[in-house]
């Protein structure tokens, strides 16, 4: 499995694959996705459907055409609320002025700093602003920062092709780090 496989298996297995009702829906409406979830949880290479297929990655890190609609869907589903959450964090940092290394919340188990008015599929909603989101997205930024200019440009062009470039919290002088199993603010 690739890093992308592990990124996708978390929500697909945890939220859909273990619950009998959504698992049954997935079996009926997306049997190949359900089968992939099964294979990801199998201890050995369990691919009886593909007996003549080698277990290898797509050449040159190409994105399979069959995955492109899913990436567009992810961008349409996730990205509309993301700028609102990032704006919330920008405002929170400006008004609260936490110290470098300060815990992101008063209590370690507190997952949200507040709520954000945003839209989901055109409908107004209230969602929580979770600093952990910054931690996860910043890991992608750190990976991008570790690439040479040509590779970084290629990644950004690919993300833009699907509308996913908005998922990166670029240009911020703060971040969320994890120290001693606690999320803390870091600046600079």
Phi and psi in degrees as a GROMACS rama.xvg file:
@    title "Ramachandran Plot"
@    xaxis  label "Phi"
@    yaxis  label "Psi"
@TYPE xy
-96.9002  174.532  UNK-2
-60.0235  -38.6331  UNK-3
-62.3985  -40.4207  UNK-4
-58.6256  -45.0009  UNK-5
-66.657  -34.0512  UNK-6
-66.1174  -36.199  UNK-7
-82.4234  -30.7261  UNK-8
-67.6427  -31.3441  UNK-9
-55.3581  -58.174  UNK-10
-73.0846  -34.9161  UNK-11
-68.5545  -36.7807  UNK-12
-82.8768  -49.9087  UNK-13
-63.3081  -42.8169  UNK-14
-95.9193  -24.8305  UNK-15
-118.158  -40.3452  UNK-16
-75.6573  -25.5442  UNK-17
-93.7222  -23.1421  UNK-18
-86.6237  124.778  UNK-19
-58.2121  -35.439  UNK-20
-70.3885  -56.2806  UNK-21
-66.066  -29.4757  UNK-22
-62.9015  -40.5742  UNK-23
-66.3429  -39.5041  UNK-24
-62.3556  -44.1318  UNK-25
-63.042  -40.7695  UNK-26
-58.9293  -40.3181  UNK-27
-81.2276  -43.5297  UNK-28
-92.1178  -25.3112  UNK-29
-142.573  65.2038  UNK-30
-60.6447  -32.4324  UNK-31
-70.1243  -35.7539  UNK-32
-65.9906  -44.0035  UNK-33
-60.3144  -42.0645  UNK-34
-65.3101  -37.1803  UNK-35
-62.4845  -42.5542  UNK-36
-59.5761  -42.3202  UNK-37
-61.532  -46.4169  UNK-38
-63.4738  -37.813  UNK-39
-64.1403  -24.813  UNK-40
-98.1914  2.13149  UNK-41
-84.8858  139.008  UNK-42
-69.5487  -25.1688  UNK-43
-119.197  179.759  UNK-44
-75.1079  101.693  UNK-45
-108.324  79.4052  UNK-46
-132.119  57.8489  UNK-47
-63.2922  -21.5985  UNK-48
-72.3224  -19.4876  UNK-49
-126.226  65.7265  UNK-50
-66.6977  -27.2746  UNK-51
-105.581  19.3431  UNK-52
-106.956  129.07  UNK-53
-75.5138  146.857  UNK-54
-84.0392  83.8774  UNK-55
-143.653  162.513  UNK-56
-83.25  161.199  UNK-57
-65.6857  139.683  UNK-58
-60.9236  144.584  UNK-59
57.6051  29.0725  UNK-60
56.2578  27.1981  UNK-61
-66.0228  149.957  UNK-62
-93.4715  121.22  UNK-63
-58.1281  139.693  UNK-64
-56.6469  -33.5101  UNK-65
-66.2355  -19.568  UNK-66
-89.9077  -17.1251  UNK-67
-59.309  -45.0978  UNK-68
-61.0353  -33.427  UNK-69
-66.1411  -41.1203  UNK-70
-65.6515  -39.2929  UNK-71
-63.219  -43.0637  UNK-72
-60.7249  -43.314  UNK-73
-58.5397  -44.501  UNK-74
-63.8009  -43.1907  UNK-75
-66.518  -32.5106  UNK-76
-82.5515  -40.1559  UNK-77
-96.4654  -39.9227  UNK-78
-71.6871  -28.0863  UNK-79
-60.7167  -35.7999  UNK-80
-87.6023  -18.037  UNK-81
-61.6177  -46.6129  UNK-82
-59.3154  -33.9806  UNK-83
-67.5203  -39.6927  UNK-84
-66.7121  -42.4447  UNK-85
-64.5374  -38.2489  UNK-86
-63.5176  -38.3059  UNK-87
-59.2468  -47.2587  UNK-88
-63.9446  -40.3992  UNK-89
-57.8348  -47.9471  UNK-90
-64.8179  -41.1039  UNK-91
-61.973  -44.7355  UNK-92
-62.2908  -42.6072  UNK-93
-64.8191  -42.3667  UNK-94
-82.839  -36.7477  UNK-95
-87.2261  -27.1496  UNK-96
46.7862  60.4508  UNK-97
-68.2588  151.3  UNK-98
-75.5339  152.98  UNK-99
-60.3733  126.252  UNK-100
90.584  -3.70883  UNK-101
-71.3849  144.124  UNK-102
-58.0095  146.549  UNK-103
-71.0199  -20.4647  UNK-104
-138.137  162.386  UNK-105
-63.4064  -32.5125  UNK-106
-126.147  137.599  UNK-107
-57.0897  -30.3784  UNK-108
-84.7047  -5.27873  UNK-109
-72.8361  115.024  UNK-110
-90.7355  -20.2111  UNK-111
-128.318  147.094  UNK-112
-95.8657  -10.828  UNK-113
166.742  -168.49  UNK-114
-120.411  157.039  UNK-115
-126.603  132.303  UNK-116
-85.033  124.825  UNK-117
-151.068  -163.248  UNK-118
-131.898  145.353  UNK-119
-130.843  115.814  UNK-120
51.9218  41.1721  UNK-121
85.7402  -6.18528  UNK-122
-102.985  137.33  UNK-123
-69.2569  136.777  UNK-124
-143.875  163.669  UNK-125
-111.281  128.94  UNK-126
-129.166  157.136  UNK-127
-78.6333  150.19  UNK-128
-103.648  101.816  UNK-129
-99.5119  118.272  UNK-130
-58.9714  -26.6704  UNK-131
-57.9488  -31.0621  UNK-132
-56.7073  -43.5031  UNK-133
-61.3958  -42.3899  UNK-134
-57.7577  -46.253  UNK-135
-67.008  -47.8559  UNK-136
-66.1436  -33.0306  UNK-137
-68.6877  -26.6046  UNK-138
-63.1926  -37.4331  UNK-139
-66.4252  -41.3379  UNK-140
-62.8381  -41.6589  UNK-141
-61.4935  -40.305  UNK-142
-63.6069  -44.574  UNK-143
-61.1497  -42.8206  UNK-144
-63.7263  -24.8205  UNK-145
-81.1386  -5.54606  UNK-146
-88.3803  157.248  UNK-147
-72.533  168.491  UNK-148
-57.6472  -43.3598  UNK-149
-64.9781  -44.4462  UNK-150
-67.3095  -39.9573  UNK-151
-61.9471  -43.2216  UNK-152
-62.3123  -41.9208  UNK-153
-63.2232  -41.9356  UNK-154
-64.3312  -45.8637  UNK-155
-63.6379  -38.7838  UNK-156
-64.1225  -39.9609  UNK-157
-66.4919  -45.5322  UNK-158
-59.7317  -43.2091  UNK-159
-63.8241  -33.7173  UNK-160
-58.6122  -29.7242  UNK-161
-106.73  -1.54816  UNK-162
83.2668  14.8031  UNK-163
-93.0637  -2.93245  UNK-164
-63.2948  -23.8872  UNK-165
-70.4393  -10.414  UNK-166
-81.426  -4.69132  UNK-167
-100.282  124.272  UNK-168
-79.9869  68.0819  UNK-169
-78.7246  153.007  UNK-170
78.0616  18.4503  UNK-171
-105.363  144.76  UNK-172
-96.7254  11.77  UNK-173
-128.528  160.777  UNK-174
-154.282  167.282  UNK-175
-106.434  128.531  UNK-176
-118.452  166.918  UNK-177
-117.772  123.487  UNK-178
-135.443  126.098  UNK-179
53.4657  40.7029  UNK-180
63.9257  23.5497  UNK-181
-126.49  137.929  UNK-182
-78.6934  130.355  UNK-183
-131.484  157.043  UNK-184
-82.8204  139.857  UNK-185
-131.057  141.758  UNK-186
-123.948  152.893  UNK-187
